[in-house]
Amino acid sequence: MKHLIALLAIFVLPAHAAVSATDDAGHLVTLAQPAQRVISLAPHATELLFAAGGGKAIVGAVEYSDYPPAAAAIPRIGNNRQLDLERIIALKPDLLVVWLHGNAERQLAQLKKLGIPLFYSEPKKLADIPAAITRLGSLLGSEAVAHSAAQDYRQKLERLTRHYSGKKPVKVFYQVWHKPLYTLNNSHIASDAIRLCGGVNVFGHLPVTAPTVNAESVLAANPDVIIAGSDDRRSTELEMWKRYPTLNAARRQQLYTVDSSLLSRSGPRIIDGAAQLCTRLDQARKAQTP
C-alpha cells in the first residue's frame, strides 16, 4: 500500500517545481517553473544569460546585445533609454532581466504592473559575476551549466588575483569617451578591474559614477597610463594626449585601448578585459623604470 501511495504521488507532482533567486536589488524573484521566455534589457544581462545556459530562452534583447554571436539573431525590443513596451508584451515573457540603474524606471513600473517578474542585475565587483550567473541558472533551470561557467570564471579571477597581488601601484586614467571627456569612479566594476591589476583610478573618488572631467584635471592628476575603452570605430581617441609632453602617460608612451565591451559590461567577459588591462598596467610599470 505504501508503495502505491508513493507511486501516485509522483503523478500528482507538478511537471516543474517553483524556482527562486535573489536579485541585485535584494528582491526574491520566484517563478512557478523555470523561465522559458526571457527578455534581456541590458547587453551584460544577455551575456550572463548565455553563460548561465539560457541563450535559447531569450526571446528579446536590447540594442548592443552583440555577444555571443548567437545574440545577433534575437529580436530587438529597444534600448536602455527607450523600450518598445508593445513588443515586449507581445513576446509574452515570463522573466525580464533588468539593468538596475540603466533602464527607464517609468517603463519598468508599467511592466511590473502587468505582473511580469523582474530580475534586477548590476554586479558591482568582479567577484559578483559568478553568483550572478548561478542565480540566473536557478531561474532558468540550468544550474549545471551555470555552475560550470561560474567555476571557470572564479579560476580565472583567482589566477589574476594571485599574479597581481602586491604589484607596484600605477596611476590610471580610464577614458570612456573624449567628446565630452568622461570617466568612471570607484563604484563602477571597471574600477574594480583597475584595482585588481594594482592600479589607482585617479578619478575614483568623484561622487558621480560616470563623471565629466577636462584636460586640465587629467594633467593635474598626471596618470602613469591612460586606458581608453575603445573599439575599431574609435581608434584615434587617445591622440589628444600626445599634445601634452609633460604628462607622464604621454611622455612614456603609455596610451592604450581596451575593448569597451570587455571592460565596461558587468558580464563574464570582463575577466578577459581585466587580463588585458593588467598587461597594460605592467607595461606602464616597466616604463617607470629608469
C-alpha positions in Angstrom: 0.0 0.0 0.0 2.8 2.4 0.9 4.4 1.8 -2.5 1.2 2.5 -4.3 0.8 5.8 -2.4 4.3 6.8 -3.3 3.7 5.9 -6.9 0.5 8.0 -7.1 2.4 11.0 -5.5 4.8 11.0 -8.4 2.0 11.6 -10.9 0.3 14.4 -8.9 3.5 16.4 -8.6 3.8 19.4 -10.9 5.9 18.9 -14.0 8.2 21.7 -12.8 8.9 22.9 -9.3 9.0 26.6 -8.5 12.4 28.3 -8.7 13.6 31.4 -7.0 16.7 33.6 -6.7 17.5 37.0 -5.0 18.4 39.8 -7.4 20.9 42.7 -7.0 18.1 44.9 -5.6 17.6 42.4 -2.8 14.3 41.1 -4.1 13.4 37.4 -4.0 12.2 36.5 -7.5 10.1 33.4 -7.6 8.7 31.7 -10.7 6.2 28.8 -10.8 8.6 27.0 -13.1 11.9 27.6 -14.8 11.8 30.6 -17.2 11.1 29.7 -20.8 10.7 33.1 -22.4 13.2 35.7 -21.2 13.8 39.2 -22.3 17.2 40.9 -21.6 17.1 44.6 -21.0 20.9 45.1 -21.0 23.8 43.8 -23.0 25.6 42.5 -19.9 22.4 40.6 -18.9 22.3 38.9 -22.3 25.9 37.7 -21.8 25.1 36.5 -18.3 22.0 34.6 -19.5 24.0 32.8 -22.2 26.7 31.9 -19.7 24.0 30.5 -17.4 22.7 28.2 -20.2 19.7 30.3 -21.1 20.6 31.5 -24.6 17.7 29.6 -26.3 15.2 31.0 -23.8 15.9 34.6 -24.7 13.1 35.9 -27.0 14.0 39.6 -26.9 17.0 41.8 -26.1 18.0 45.5 -26.2 20.4 47.0 -28.8 24.1 46.3 -28.4 23.4 42.8 -27.2 26.1 41.5 -29.6 27.8 38.7 -27.7 27.9 35.8 -28.1 27.4 35.8 -31.9 24.0 34.0 -31.5 22.7 37.1 -29.7 22.6 38.9 -33.1 19.6 36.8 -34.1 17.5 37.8 -31.0 14.6 40.3 -31.8 15.3 43.8 -30.5 12.9 45.5 -28.1 14.5 49.0 -27.9 17.5 50.2 -25.9 18.3 51.2 -22.3 16.7 54.6 -22.8 13.5 53.7 -24.6 11.8 50.3 -24.6 9.1 49.1 -27.0 6.5 48.1 -24.5 4.1 46.7 -27.0 6.7 44.5 -28.5 7.8 43.2 -25.1 4.2 42.4 -24.1 3.6 40.6 -27.5 6.6 38.4 -26.8 4.9 37.1 -23.6 7.9 36.9 -21.4 7.9 35.0 -18.1 11.0 36.9 -16.9 12.7 40.2 -17.6 16.3 40.7 -16.7 16.7 44.4 -16.0 19.7 46.7 -15.6 19.2 48.1 -12.1 20.2 51.7 -12.9 20.2 51.7 -16.7 16.6 51.1 -17.8 13.8 53.7 -17.8 12.1 53.4 -14.4 8.8 54.7 -15.7 8.6 51.9 -18.3 9.8 49.3 -15.9 7.0 50.3 -13.5 4.5 49.7 -16.3 5.8 46.3 -17.0 5.8 45.4 -13.3 2.1 46.3 -13.1 1.4 43.7 -15.7 2.8 41.1 -13.3 5.9 40.2 -15.4 8.6 39.1 -12.9 11.7 41.4 -13.0 15.2 40.3 -12.0 17.4 43.3 -11.4 21.1 42.8 -12.4 24.0 45.1 -11.7 27.2 43.3 -10.4 29.5 45.9 -8.8 32.6 43.8 -8.3 34.5 41.2 -10.4 33.8 38.7 -7.6 30.0 39.3 -8.0 29.9 37.7 -11.5 29.8 34.0 -10.5 26.8 34.5 -8.2 25.1 36.5 -11.0 25.5 33.5 -13.3 24.4 30.9 -10.9 21.3 32.8 -9.7 20.1 33.2 -13.3 20.8 29.5 -13.8 18.5 28.8 -10.9 15.7 30.7 -12.6 16.4 29.1 -15.9 16.6 25.5 -14.6 20.1 25.2 -16.0 22.1 25.0 -12.8 24.7 22.6 -14.0 25.7 24.8 -17.0 25.7 27.9 -14.8 27.8 26.4 -12.0 30.4 25.2 -14.6 30.6 28.7 -16.1 30.8 30.3 -12.7 33.6 28.0 -11.6 35.6 28.7 -14.8 35.3 32.4 -14.1 36.4 32.0 -10.5 39.5 30.2 -11.5 40.5 33.0 -13.9 39.9 35.6 -11.2 41.9 33.7 -8.7 44.9 33.4 -11.1 44.8 37.1 -11.8 44.5 38.0 -8.2 47.5 35.8 -7.2 49.6 37.2 -10.0 48.9 40.9 -9.4 48.7 40.9 -5.7 51.4 43.3 -4.3 52.3 44.9 -7.6 53.6 48.5 -7.5 50.7 50.9 -7.8 50.1 52.7 -11.1 48.0 55.8 -11.5 45.3 55.2 -14.2 43.0 57.5 -16.1 40.2 55.4 -17.7 38.8 57.4 -20.6 35.3 56.3 -21.5 34.8 58.9 -24.2 36.6 62.0 -25.4 33.8 64.4 -26.6 32.8 65.1 -23.9 35.7 63.7 -21.8 34.3 61.5 -19.1 35.5 58.6 -17.0 34.2 56.2 -14.3 34.5 56.4 -10.5 35.3 53.6 -8.0 31.7 52.4 -7.8 31.9 51.0 -11.4 33.0 47.5 -11.9 35.8 48.7 -14.3 37.4 50.4 -11.4 37.4 47.1 -9.6 39.4 45.6 -12.5 41.8 48.6 -12.2 42.3 47.8 -8.5 42.8 44.1 -9.2 45.7 45.0 -11.6 47.4 47.2 -9.0 46.1 50.4 -10.5 44.7 53.5 -8.8 41.9 55.3 -10.5 42.8 59.0 -10.4 39.2 60.0 -10.5 37.8 57.1 -8.4 36.9 59.5 -5.6 34.4 61.5 -7.6 30.8 61.1 -6.4 29.2 60.5 -9.9 29.5 57.1 -11.4 30.4 58.5 -14.9 31.8 62.0 -14.2 32.7 64.5 -16.9 36.3 65.8 -16.5 38.5 68.1 -18.5 42.1 68.0 -19.9 43.3 70.3 -17.1 42.1 67.9 -14.4 43.8 65.0 -16.1 47.1 66.9 -16.4 46.8 67.8 -12.7 46.3 64.1 -11.8 49.2 63.2 -14.1 48.4 59.5 -14.6 51.1 56.9 -15.4 48.9 55.3 -18.0 45.7 56.3 -19.9 43.3 53.5 -20.9 40.5 54.2 -23.3 37.6 51.9 -23.6 37.5 51.6 -27.4 36.6 49.5 -30.4 37.5 49.5 -34.1 35.5 52.7 -34.7 37.3 54.7 -32.1 41.0 54.0 -32.7 42.2 57.7 -32.6 40.6 59.0 -29.3 43.9 58.9 -27.5 45.7 61.1 -30.0 44.7 64.3 -28.0 47.1 63.3 -25.2 50.2 63.4 -27.4 50.0 67.1 -27.3 51.0 67.2 -23.7 54.6 66.0 -23.4 54.7 66.8 -19.6 52.0 64.2 -19.0 53.6 61.0 -17.7 51.4 58.7 -19.7 52.2 60.6 -22.9 55.9 61.1 -22.2 56.4 57.4 -21.6 54.0 56.4 -24.5 51.6 54.6 -22.1 48.4 55.3 -24.1 46.4 52.1 -24.6 42.9 50.9 -25.6 40.9 48.0 -24.2 37.8 46.7 -25.9 35.0 48.6 -24.1 32.6 45.7 -24.3 35.0 43.6 -22.3 35.8 46.1 -19.5 32.6 48.2 -19.1 30.0 45.4 -19.2 29.3 43.5 -15.9 29.3 40.2 -17.7 31.5 37.1 -17.7 33.9 38.5 -20.3 35.0 41.3 -18.0 37.6 38.9 -16.6 39.2 38.8 -20.1 39.1 42.6 -20.2 40.8 42.7 -16.8 43.5 40.4 -18.1 44.2 42.9 -21.0 44.1 45.8 -18.6 46.6 44.1 -16.2 49.0 43.6 -19.1 48.8 47.3 -20.0 49.5 48.3 -16.4 52.5 46.0 -16.3 53.8 47.8 -19.4 53.4 51.1 -17.6 55.3 49.8 -14.6 58.2 48.8 -16.8 58.2 52.3 -18.4 58.7 53.8 -15.0 62.0 52.0 -14.6 64.9 54.4 -15.1 
